[in-house]
Amino acid sequence: MMKDGYKIVDIHTHFYTKPWLDFLSQRTEDPTFEWTSPTSGLAKIGGIPAGHVDKPADFDIKARVRDLDNLGIDVQVISHTAPGVGEVSESDAVEWSKKINDTFARFCDDYRGRFYFLMTVPCQNVDKAITEMERVSKLPGARGLQVYSNVNGTLISDPRFHPILERAADLGLPVKVHPAFTPLTADAMKKAKLPMQLFGFTLDTTMAVTNFIFTGVFKKFPKLKVIHSHLGGMAPYMMGRINTAFKRYTKEFDIDAGGLPGNVYKERVYVDTLAMHVPAIKCAWEYMGTDHMLFGTDFPHRASGTVEENLATLDEVGFSAEEKEKVLSKNAMELFHLE
Protein backbone atom coordinates (compact mmCIF):
# COMPACT_ATOMS: atom_id res chain seq x y z
CA MET A 1 0.00 0.00 0.00
CA MET A 2 2.65 2.52 1.16
CA LYS A 3 1.83 6.14 1.93
CA ASP A 4 3.94 8.93 0.42
CA GLY A 5 6.47 6.27 -0.53
CA TYR A 6 6.83 4.86 2.98
CA LYS A 7 5.64 1.55 4.36
CA ILE A 8 3.84 2.20 7.65
CA VAL A 9 3.88 -0.15 10.64
CA ASP A 10 1.80 1.00 13.60
CA ILE A 11 3.06 -0.67 16.78
CA HIS A 12 0.86 1.15 19.31
CA THR A 13 -2.65 0.32 18.24
CA HIS A 14 -5.40 -1.40 20.17
CA PHE A 15 -8.34 -3.68 19.72
CA TYR A 16 -11.09 -4.57 22.16
CA THR A 17 -12.92 -7.82 21.65
CA LYS A 18 -16.68 -7.35 21.91
CA PRO A 19 -17.08 -10.24 24.39
CA TRP A 20 -14.58 -8.47 26.68
CA LEU A 21 -16.55 -5.22 26.51
CA ASP A 22 -19.75 -7.15 27.23
CA PHE A 23 -18.03 -8.75 30.22
CA LEU A 24 -16.97 -5.33 31.55
CA SER A 25 -20.48 -3.97 31.03
CA GLN A 26 -21.82 -6.56 33.48
CA ARG A 27 -19.37 -5.64 36.24
CA THR A 28 -20.38 -3.59 39.26
CA GLU A 29 -16.82 -2.90 40.49
CA ASP A 30 -14.04 -1.02 38.70
CA PRO A 31 -13.26 -1.12 35.89
CA THR A 32 -16.64 -1.02 34.14
CA PHE A 33 -17.99 -0.33 30.67
CA GLU A 34 -21.26 1.19 29.52
CA TRP A 35 -22.58 0.68 25.99
CA THR A 36 -24.10 3.98 24.83
CA SER A 37 -25.04 2.67 21.37
CA PRO A 38 -24.44 -0.55 19.40
CA THR A 39 -21.05 0.79 18.30
CA SER A 40 -19.97 3.13 21.12
CA GLY A 41 -19.46 3.20 24.85
CA LEU A 42 -17.55 4.49 27.86
CA ALA A 43 -15.00 2.71 30.03
CA LYS A 44 -15.06 4.07 33.58
CA ILE A 45 -13.16 4.22 36.86
CA GLY A 46 -15.31 5.15 39.85
CA GLY A 47 -18.03 6.19 37.43
CA ILE A 48 -15.67 8.64 35.67
CA PRO A 49 -15.10 8.06 31.91
CA ALA A 50 -11.45 7.24 31.22
CA GLY A 51 -11.74 5.55 27.85
CA HIS A 52 -14.05 5.53 24.83
CA VAL A 53 -15.30 3.22 22.15
CA ASP A 54 -16.25 5.44 19.23
CA LYS A 55 -16.50 3.27 16.15
CA PRO A 56 -16.89 -0.31 14.91
CA ALA A 57 -13.13 -0.52 14.22
CA ASP A 58 -12.58 -0.66 17.99
CA PHE A 59 -13.93 -4.21 18.10
CA ASP A 60 -14.84 -5.31 14.54
CA ILE A 61 -11.87 -6.61 12.54
CA LYS A 62 -13.54 -6.14 9.14
CA ALA A 63 -14.27 -2.50 9.97
CA ARG A 64 -10.66 -2.17 11.13
CA VAL A 65 -9.31 -3.41 7.79
CA ARG A 66 -11.51 -0.96 5.89
CA ASP A 67 -10.23 1.90 8.06
CA LEU A 68 -6.59 0.87 7.56
CA ASP A 69 -7.07 0.77 3.80
CA ASN A 70 -8.47 4.30 3.89
CA LEU A 71 -5.72 5.57 6.21
CA GLY A 72 -2.80 4.00 4.34
CA ILE A 73 -1.56 1.84 7.24
CA ASP A 74 0.20 -1.27 5.91
CA VAL A 75 0.68 -3.25 9.14
CA GLN A 76 -0.62 -3.07 12.69
CA VAL A 77 0.94 -4.79 15.70
CA ILE A 78 -2.26 -4.89 17.73
CA SER A 79 -2.58 -5.23 21.47
CA HIS A 80 -5.45 -5.37 23.89
CA THR A 81 -6.09 -2.16 25.75
CA ALA A 82 -7.08 -0.74 29.10
CA PRO A 83 -9.11 -1.63 30.98
CA GLY A 84 -7.22 -4.88 30.64
CA VAL A 85 -6.79 -8.20 32.38
CA GLY A 86 -4.37 -6.68 34.90
CA GLU A 87 -7.32 -5.12 36.72
CA VAL A 88 -9.67 -8.04 37.23
CA SER A 89 -9.52 -11.15 39.40
CA GLU A 90 -6.92 -13.83 38.78
CA SER A 91 -9.48 -16.34 37.51
CA ASP A 92 -10.99 -13.79 35.11
CA ALA A 93 -7.52 -12.75 33.93
CA VAL A 94 -6.56 -16.36 33.16
CA GLU A 95 -9.79 -16.98 31.25
CA TRP A 96 -9.78 -13.75 29.26
CA SER A 97 -6.08 -13.78 28.39
CA LYS A 98 -6.61 -17.07 26.55
CA LYS A 99 -9.74 -15.81 24.79
CA ILE A 100 -8.09 -12.56 23.69
CA ASN A 101 -4.89 -14.22 22.48
CA ASP A 102 -6.78 -16.83 20.49
CA THR A 103 -8.92 -14.13 18.87
CA PHE A 104 -5.87 -12.06 17.92
CA ALA A 105 -4.05 -15.10 16.53
CA ARG A 106 -7.10 -15.86 14.37
CA PHE A 107 -7.05 -12.31 13.00
CA CYS A 108 -3.35 -12.69 12.14
CA ASP A 109 -4.05 -15.99 10.42
CA ASP A 110 -6.98 -14.56 8.46
CA TYR A 111 -5.05 -11.42 7.43
CA ARG A 112 -1.51 -12.70 7.02
CA GLY A 113 1.05 -9.92 6.99
CA ARG A 114 -1.53 -7.23 7.84
CA PHE A 115 -1.72 -7.91 11.56
CA TYR A 116 0.66 -9.15 14.24
CA PHE A 117 -0.03 -8.96 17.95
CA LEU A 118 1.37 -8.45 21.43
CA MET A 119 0.03 -11.15 23.69
CA THR A 120 -1.92 -10.65 26.91
CA VAL A 121 -1.07 -12.71 30.01
CA PRO A 122 -2.55 -13.00 33.53
CA CYS A 123 0.27 -11.42 35.55
CA GLN A 124 -1.74 -12.00 38.76
CA ASN A 125 -0.45 -15.59 38.59
CA VAL A 126 3.15 -15.63 37.41
CA ASP A 127 3.27 -19.36 36.65
CA LYS A 128 0.10 -19.22 34.57
CA ALA A 129 1.32 -16.07 32.82
CA ILE A 130 4.48 -17.87 31.76
CA THR A 131 2.52 -20.93 30.64
CA GLU A 132 0.23 -18.72 28.53
CA MET A 133 3.22 -16.88 27.06
CA GLU A 134 4.80 -20.16 26.01
CA ARG A 135 1.53 -21.39 24.48
CA VAL A 136 0.80 -18.18 22.58
CA SER A 137 4.37 -17.74 21.30
CA LYS A 138 3.64 -20.62 18.90
CA LEU A 139 0.44 -19.04 17.51
CA PRO A 140 0.23 -17.09 14.22
CA GLY A 141 1.27 -13.46 14.49
CA ALA A 142 2.54 -13.45 18.09
CA ARG A 143 5.49 -11.05 18.17
CA GLY A 144 5.70 -9.66 21.69
CA LEU A 145 4.11 -9.20 25.10
CA GLN A 146 2.13 -6.27 26.47
CA VAL A 147 2.05 -5.74 30.22
CA TYR A 148 0.25 -3.05 32.17
CA SER A 149 2.15 -0.58 34.35
CA ASN A 150 0.51 -2.00 37.46
CA VAL A 151 -1.36 -5.19 38.25
CA ASN A 152 -4.20 -4.54 40.67
CA GLY A 153 -2.14 -1.77 42.29
CA THR A 154 1.33 -3.37 42.23
CA LEU A 155 3.84 -1.95 39.74
CA ILE A 156 4.86 -4.42 37.02
CA SER A 157 8.47 -3.73 38.06
CA ASP A 158 7.90 -5.52 41.39
CA PRO A 159 10.30 -8.49 41.75
CA ARG A 160 7.37 -10.92 41.86
CA PHE A 161 6.83 -10.25 38.13
CA HIS A 162 10.49 -10.57 37.11
CA PRO A 163 10.11 -14.23 36.00
CA ILE A 164 7.61 -13.04 33.37
CA LEU A 165 10.14 -10.55 32.01
CA GLU A 166 12.89 -13.17 32.10
CA ARG A 167 10.80 -15.68 30.12
CA ALA A 168 9.80 -13.03 27.59
CA ALA A 169 13.47 -12.23 27.06
CA ASP A 170 14.31 -15.93 26.62
CA LEU A 171 11.50 -16.27 24.06
CA GLY A 172 12.72 -13.20 22.17
CA LEU A 173 9.52 -11.27 22.88
CA PRO A 174 9.82 -7.47 23.24
CA VAL A 175 7.77 -6.27 26.23
CA LYS A 176 5.58 -3.20 25.78
CA VAL A 177 4.68 -1.38 29.01
CA HIS A 178 1.24 0.19 28.64
CA PRO A 179 -0.60 2.29 31.24
CA ALA A 180 -2.99 0.45 33.51
CA PHE A 181 -6.51 1.85 33.42
CA THR A 182 -6.26 2.62 37.15
CA PRO A 183 -2.86 4.28 37.72
CA LEU A 184 -1.30 4.38 41.17
CA THR A 185 -2.01 8.10 41.16
CA ALA A 186 -5.75 7.67 40.44
CA ASP A 187 -6.81 9.39 43.67
CA ALA A 188 -4.45 12.31 43.03
CA MET A 189 -5.80 12.70 39.50
CA LYS A 190 -9.37 12.74 40.83
CA LYS A 191 -8.43 15.42 43.39
CA ALA A 192 -6.82 17.46 40.63
CA LYS A 193 -9.92 16.95 38.44
CA LEU A 194 -7.73 16.01 35.49
CA PRO A 195 -8.14 13.17 32.97
CA MET A 196 -6.25 9.99 33.88
CA GLN A 197 -4.68 9.99 30.40
CA LEU A 198 -2.55 12.95 31.37
CA PHE A 199 -0.11 12.48 34.24
CA GLY A 200 -1.75 9.38 35.72
CA PHE A 201 -1.02 7.12 32.75
CA THR A 202 2.37 8.52 31.80
CA LEU A 203 3.64 8.66 35.38
CA ASP A 204 2.63 5.04 35.98
CA THR A 205 4.64 3.69 33.03
CA THR A 206 7.58 5.96 33.87
CA MET A 207 7.74 4.69 37.46
CA ALA A 208 7.62 1.11 36.21
CA VAL A 209 10.34 1.45 33.55
CA THR A 210 12.56 3.56 35.84
CA ASN A 211 12.21 0.79 38.42
CA PHE A 212 13.27 -1.75 35.79
CA ILE A 213 16.53 0.19 35.58
CA PHE A 214 16.97 0.90 39.29
CA THR A 215 16.33 -2.73 40.31
CA GLY A 216 18.75 -4.11 37.73
CA VAL A 217 16.19 -5.84 35.51
CA PHE A 218 18.14 -5.07 32.34
CA LYS A 219 21.35 -6.22 34.02
CA LYS A 220 19.72 -9.51 35.09
CA PHE A 221 18.07 -10.17 31.73
CA PRO A 222 20.49 -9.01 29.03
CA LYS A 223 18.20 -10.12 26.18
CA LEU A 224 15.19 -8.14 27.44
CA LYS A 225 13.86 -5.39 25.16
CA VAL A 226 11.22 -2.98 26.47
CA ILE A 227 8.91 -0.59 24.62
CA HIS A 228 7.86 2.38 26.75
CA SER A 229 4.47 3.65 25.57
CA HIS A 230 3.55 7.26 24.78
CA LEU A 231 7.02 8.50 23.78
CA GLY A 232 8.53 7.07 26.93
CA GLY A 233 6.03 8.69 29.28
CA MET A 234 8.08 11.26 31.17
CA ALA A 235 11.46 9.49 31.01
CA PRO A 236 13.25 11.19 28.08
CA TYR A 237 12.58 14.64 29.55
CA MET A 238 13.39 13.71 33.15
CA MET A 239 16.52 11.67 32.46
CA GLY A 240 18.73 14.32 34.03
CA ARG A 241 16.84 14.01 37.31
CA ILE A 242 16.75 10.21 37.02
CA ASN A 243 20.54 10.13 36.56
CA THR A 244 21.02 12.50 39.49
CA ALA A 245 18.79 10.40 41.76
CA PHE A 246 20.83 7.36 40.76
CA LYS A 247 24.07 9.11 41.71
CA ARG A 248 22.82 10.63 44.97
CA TYR A 249 20.52 7.97 46.43
CA THR A 250 22.04 4.63 45.38
CA LYS A 251 22.73 3.54 48.96
CA GLU A 252 19.48 4.75 50.53
CA PHE A 253 17.30 3.08 47.87
CA ASP A 254 19.45 0.00 47.16
CA ILE A 255 19.75 0.94 43.48
CA ASP A 256 21.57 -1.55 41.23
CA ALA A 257 21.11 -0.15 37.72
CA GLY A 258 24.14 -1.71 36.06
CA GLY A 259 25.16 1.65 34.61
CA LEU A 260 24.02 5.22 34.30
CA PRO A 261 20.21 5.05 33.86
CA GLY A 262 20.27 7.40 30.88
CA ASN A 263 22.61 5.05 29.05
CA VAL A 264 20.71 1.90 30.02
CA TYR A 265 17.43 3.43 28.86
CA LYS A 266 18.57 4.41 25.40
CA GLU A 267 20.38 1.11 24.88
CA ARG A 268 17.56 -1.20 26.00
CA VAL A 269 14.29 0.74 25.70
CA TYR A 270 12.29 1.69 22.62
CA VAL A 271 9.71 4.47 22.57
CA ASP A 272 6.77 5.00 20.26
CA THR A 273 6.17 8.40 18.68
CA LEU A 274 2.77 8.84 20.29
CA ALA A 275 2.90 12.38 21.68
CA MET A 276 1.17 14.72 19.23
CA HIS A 277 3.79 17.31 20.14
CA VAL A 278 6.72 18.11 17.86
CA PRO A 279 9.07 19.55 20.55
CA ALA A 280 8.59 16.42 22.68
CA ILE A 281 9.41 14.10 19.78
CA LYS A 282 12.47 16.24 19.00
CA CYS A 283 13.60 15.89 22.62
CA ALA A 284 13.31 12.09 22.54
CA TRP A 285 15.02 12.02 19.14
CA GLU A 286 17.94 14.17 20.33
CA TYR A 287 18.37 11.98 23.40
CA MET A 288 17.82 8.53 21.89
CA GLY A 289 18.44 8.84 18.17
CA THR A 290 16.04 7.24 15.67
CA ASP A 291 17.07 3.58 15.98
CA HIS A 292 14.85 3.04 19.03
CA MET A 293 11.84 5.08 17.89
CA LEU A 294 8.71 3.32 16.57
CA PHE A 295 5.59 4.74 14.95
CA GLY A 296 2.41 4.49 17.03
CA THR A 297 -1.03 6.08 16.87
CA ASP A 298 -3.12 4.60 19.71
CA PHE A 299 -5.74 3.97 17.01
CA PRO A 300 -8.67 3.95 17.49
CA HIS A 301 -8.57 5.85 20.81
CA ARG A 302 -9.44 9.54 20.73
CA ALA A 303 -7.04 10.74 23.45
CA SER A 304 -3.98 10.55 21.20
CA GLY A 305 -5.26 12.29 18.09
CA THR A 306 -6.02 10.77 14.71
CA VAL A 307 -3.76 8.69 12.50
CA GLU A 308 -3.62 11.59 10.06
CA GLU A 309 -2.58 13.99 12.85
CA ASN A 310 0.13 11.63 14.08
CA LEU A 311 1.56 11.26 10.57
CA ALA A 312 1.43 15.04 10.04
CA THR A 313 3.25 15.58 13.35
CA LEU A 314 6.12 13.36 12.20
CA ASP A 315 6.40 15.42 9.00
CA GLU A 316 7.21 18.47 11.15
CA VAL A 317 9.94 16.89 13.29
CA GLY A 318 12.72 17.24 10.72
CA PHE A 319 13.67 13.60 10.12
CA SER A 320 15.67 12.82 7.00
CA ALA A 321 14.02 10.41 4.54
CA GLU A 322 16.17 7.57 5.91
CA GLU A 323 15.34 8.42 9.54
CA LYS A 324 11.64 8.69 8.78
CA GLU A 325 11.64 5.29 7.10
CA LYS A 326 13.28 3.80 10.19
CA VAL A 327 10.63 5.30 12.47
CA LEU A 328 7.67 4.44 10.25
CA SER A 329 8.58 0.83 9.55
CA LYS A 330 12.19 -0.40 9.47
CA ASN A 331 12.82 -0.36 13.23
CA ALA A 332 9.57 -2.20 13.92
CA MET A 333 10.23 -4.79 11.22
CA GLU A 334 13.62 -5.53 12.75
CA LEU A 335 12.44 -5.53 16.38
CA PHE A 336 9.42 -7.76 15.78
CA HIS A 337 10.93 -9.88 12.98
CA LEU A 338 8.14 -9.00 10.57
CA GLU A 339 8.06 -10.55 7.12
C-alpha positions in Angstrom: 0.0 0.0 0.0 2.6 2.5 1.2 1.8 6.1 1.9 3.9 8.9 0.4 6.5 6.3 -0.5 6.8 4.9 3.0 5.6 1.5 4.4 3.8 2.2 7.7 3.9 -0.1 10.6 1.8 1.0 13.6 3.1 -0.7 16.8 0.9 1.1 19.3 -2.7 0.3 18.2 -5.4 -1.4 20.2 -8.3 -3.7 19.7 -11.1 -4.6 22.2 -12.9 -7.8 21.7 -16.7 -7.4 21.9 -17.1 -10.2 24.4 -14.6 -8.5 26.7 -16.6 -5.2 26.5 -19.8 -7.1 27.2 -18.0 -8.8 30.2 -17.0 -5.3 31.6 -20.5 -4.0 31.0 -21.8 -6.6 33.5 -19.4 -5.6 36.2 -20.4 -3.6 39.3 -16.8 -2.9 40.5 -14.0 -1.0 38.7 -13.3 -1.1 35.9 -16.6 -1.0 34.1 -18.0 -0.3 30.7 -21.3 1.2 29.5 -22.6 0.7 26.0 -24.1 4.0 24.8 -25.0 2.7 21.4 -24.4 -0.6 19.4 -21.0 0.8 18.3 -20.0 3.1 21.1 -19.5 3.2 24.8 -17.6 4.5 27.9 -15.0 2.7 30.0 -15.1 4.1 33.6 -13.2 4.2 36.9 -15.3 5.1 39.8 -18.0 6.2 37.4 -15.7 8.6 35.7 -15.1 8.1 31.9 -11.4 7.2 31.2 -11.7 5.6 27.9 -14.1 5.5 24.8 -15.3 3.2 22.1 -16.3 5.4 19.2 -16.5 3.3 16.2 -16.9 -0.3 14.9 -13.1 -0.5 14.2 -12.6 -0.7 18.0 -13.9 -4.2 18.1 -14.8 -5.3 14.5 -11.9 -6.6 12.5 -13.5 -6.1 9.1 -14.3 -2.5 10.0 -10.7 -2.2 11.1 -9.3 -3.4 7.8 -11.5 -1.0 5.9 -10.2 1.9 8.1 -6.6 0.9 7.6 -7.1 0.8 3.8 -8.5 4.3 3.9 -5.7 5.6 6.2 -2.8 4.0 4.3 -1.6 1.8 7.2 0.2 -1.3 5.9 0.7 -3.2 9.1 -0.6 -3.1 12.7 0.9 -4.8 15.7 -2.3 -4.9 17.7 -2.6 -5.2 21.5 -5.4 -5.4 23.9 -6.1 -2.2 25.8 -7.1 -0.7 29.1 -9.1 -1.6 31.0 -7.2 -4.9 30.6 -6.8 -8.2 32.4 -4.4 -6.7 34.9 -7.3 -5.1 36.7 -9.7 -8.0 37.2 -9.5 -11.1 39.4 -6.9 -13.8 38.8 -9.5 -16.3 37.5 -11.0 -13.8 35.1 -7.5 -12.8 33.9 -6.6 -16.4 33.2 -9.8 -17.0 31.2 -9.8 -13.7 29.3 -6.1 -13.8 28.4 -6.6 -17.1 26.5 -9.7 -15.8 24.8 -8.1 -12.6 23.7 -4.9 -14.2 22.5 -6.8 -16.8 20.5 -8.9 -14.1 18.9 -5.9 -12.1 17.9 -4.1 -15.1 16.5 -7.1 -15.9 14.4 -7.0 -12.3 13.0 -3.4 -12.7 12.1 -4.1 -16.0 10.4 -7.0 -14.6 8.5 -5.1 -11.4 7.4 -1.5 -12.7 7.0 1.1 -9.9 7.0 -1.5 -7.2 7.8 -1.7 -7.9 11.6 0.7 -9.1 14.2 0.0 -9.0 18.0 1.4 -8.4 21.4 0.0 -11.1 23.7 -1.9 -10.6 26.9 -1.1 -12.7 30.0 -2.6 -13.0 33.5 0.3 -11.4 35.5 -1.7 -12.0 38.8 -0.4 -15.6 38.6 3.2 -15.6 37.4 3.3 -19.4 36.6 0.1 -19.2 34.6 1.3 -16.1 32.8 4.5 -17.9 31.8 2.5 -20.9 30.6 0.2 -18.7 28.5 3.2 -16.9 27.1 4.8 -20.2 26.0 1.5 -21.4 24.5 0.8 -18.2 22.6 4.4 -17.7 21.3 3.6 -20.6 18.9 0.4 -19.0 17.5 0.2 -17.1 14.2 1.3 -13.5 14.5 2.5 -13.4 18.1 5.5 -11.0 18.2 5.7 -9.7 21.7 4.1 -9.2 25.1 2.1 -6.3 26.5 2.0 -5.7 30.2 0.3 -3.0 32.2 2.1 -0.6 34.3 0.5 -2.0 37.5 -1.4 -5.2 38.3 -4.2 -4.5 40.7 -2.1 -1.8 42.3 1.3 -3.4 42.2 3.8 -2.0 39.7 4.9 -4.4 37.0 8.5 -3.7 38.1 7.9 -5.5 41.4 10.3 -8.5 41.7 7.4 -10.9 41.9 6.8 -10.3 38.1 10.5 -10.6 37.1 10.1 -14.2 36.0 7.6 -13.0 33.4 10.1 -10.5 32.0 12.9 -13.2 32.1 10.8 -15.7 30.1 9.8 -13.0 27.6 13.5 -12.2 27.1 14.3 -15.9 26.6 11.5 -16.3 24.1 12.7 -13.2 22.2 9.5 -11.3 22.9 9.8 -7.5 23.2 7.8 -6.3 26.2 5.6 -3.2 25.8 4.7 -1.4 29.0 1.2 0.2 28.6 -0.6 2.3 31.2 -3.0 0.5 33.5 -6.5 1.8 33.4 -6.3 2.6 37.2 -2.9 4.3 37.7 -1.3 4.4 41.2 -2.0 8.1 41.2 -5.7 7.7 40.4 -6.8 9.4 43.7 -4.4 12.3 43.0 -5.8 12.7 39.5 -9.4 12.7 40.8 -8.4 15.4 43.4 -6.8 17.5 40.6 -9.9 16.9 38.4 -7.7 16.0 35.5 -8.1 13.2 33.0 -6.3 10.0 33.9 -4.7 10.0 30.4 -2.5 13.0 31.4 -0.1 12.5 34.2 -1.7 9.4 35.7 -1.0 7.1 32.8 2.4 8.5 31.8 3.6 8.7 35.4 2.6 5.0 36.0 4.6 3.7 33.0 7.6 6.0 33.9 7.7 4.7 37.5 7.6 1.1 36.2 10.3 1.5 33.6 12.6 3.6 35.8 12.2 0.8 38.4 13.3 -1.8 35.8 16.5 0.2 35.6 17.0 0.9 39.3 16.3 -2.7 40.3 18.7 -4.1 37.7 16.2 -5.8 35.5 18.1 -5.1 32.3 21.3 -6.2 34.0 19.7 -9.5 35.1 18.1 -10.2 31.7 20.5 -9.0 29.0 18.2 -10.1 26.2 15.2 -8.1 27.4 13.9 -5.4 25.2 11.2 -3.0 26.5 8.9 -0.6 24.6 7.9 2.4 26.7 4.5 3.6 25.6 3.6 7.3 24.8 7.0 8.5 23.8 8.5 7.1 26.9 6.0 8.7 29.3 8.1 11.3 31.2 11.5 9.5 31.0 13.3 11.2 28.1 12.6 14.6 29.5 13.4 13.7 33.2 16.5 11.7 32.5 18.7 14.3 34.0 16.8 14.0 37.3 16.7 10.2 37.0 20.5 10.1 36.6 21.0 12.5 39.5 18.8 10.4 41.8 20.8 7.4 40.8 24.1 9.1 41.7 22.8 10.6 45.0 20.5 8.0 46.4 22.0 4.6 45.4 22.7 3.5 49.0 19.5 4.8 50.5 17.3 3.1 47.9 19.4 0.0 47.2 19.7 0.9 43.5 21.6 -1.5 41.2 21.1 -0.2 37.7 24.1 -1.7 36.1 25.2 1.6 34.6 24.0 5.2 34.3 20.2 5.0 33.9 20.3 7.4 30.9 22.6 5.0 29.0 20.7 1.9 30.0 17.4 3.4 28.9 18.6 4.4 25.4 20.4 1.1 24.9 17.6 -1.2 26.0 14.3 0.7 25.7 12.3 1.7 22.6 9.7 4.5 22.6 6.8 5.0 20.3 6.2 8.4 18.7 2.8 8.8 20.3 2.9 12.4 21.7 1.2 14.7 19.2 3.8 17.3 20.1 6.7 18.1 17.9 9.1 19.5 20.6 8.6 16.4 22.7 9.4 14.1 19.8 12.5 16.2 19.0 13.6 15.9 22.6 13.3 12.1 22.5 15.0 12.0 19.1 17.9 14.2 20.3 18.4 12.0 23.4 17.8 8.5 21.9 18.4 8.8 18.2 16.0 7.2 15.7 17.1 3.6 16.0 14.8 3.0 19.0 11.8 5.1 17.9 8.7 3.3 16.6 5.6 4.7 15.0 2.4 4.5 17.0 -1.0 6.1 16.9 -3.1 4.6 19.7 -5.7 4.0 17.0 -8.7 4.0 17.5 -8.6 5.9 20.8 -9.4 9.5 20.7 -7.0 10.7 23.5 -4.0 10.6 21.2 -5.3 12.3 18.1 -6.0 10.8 14.7 -3.8 8.7 12.5 -3.6 11.6 10.1 -2.6 14.0 12.8 0.1 11.6 14.1 1.6 11.3 10.6 1.4 15.0 10.0 3.2 15.6 13.4 6.1 13.4 12.2 6.4 15.4 9.0 7.2 18.5 11.1 9.9 16.9 13.3 12.7 17.2 10.7 13.7 13.6 10.1 15.7 12.8 7.0 14.0 10.4 4.5 16.2 7.6 5.9 15.3 8.4 9.5 11.6 8.7 8.8 11.6 5.3 7.1 13.3 3.8 10.2 10.6 5.3 12.5 7.7 4.4 10.2 8.6 0.8 9.6 12.2 -0.4 9.5 12.8 -0.4 13.2 9.6 -2.2 13.9 10.2 -4.8 11.2 13.6 -5.5 12.7 12.4 -5.5 16.4 9.4 -7.8 15.8 10.9 -9.9 13.0 8.1 -9.0 10.6 8.1 -10.6 7.1 
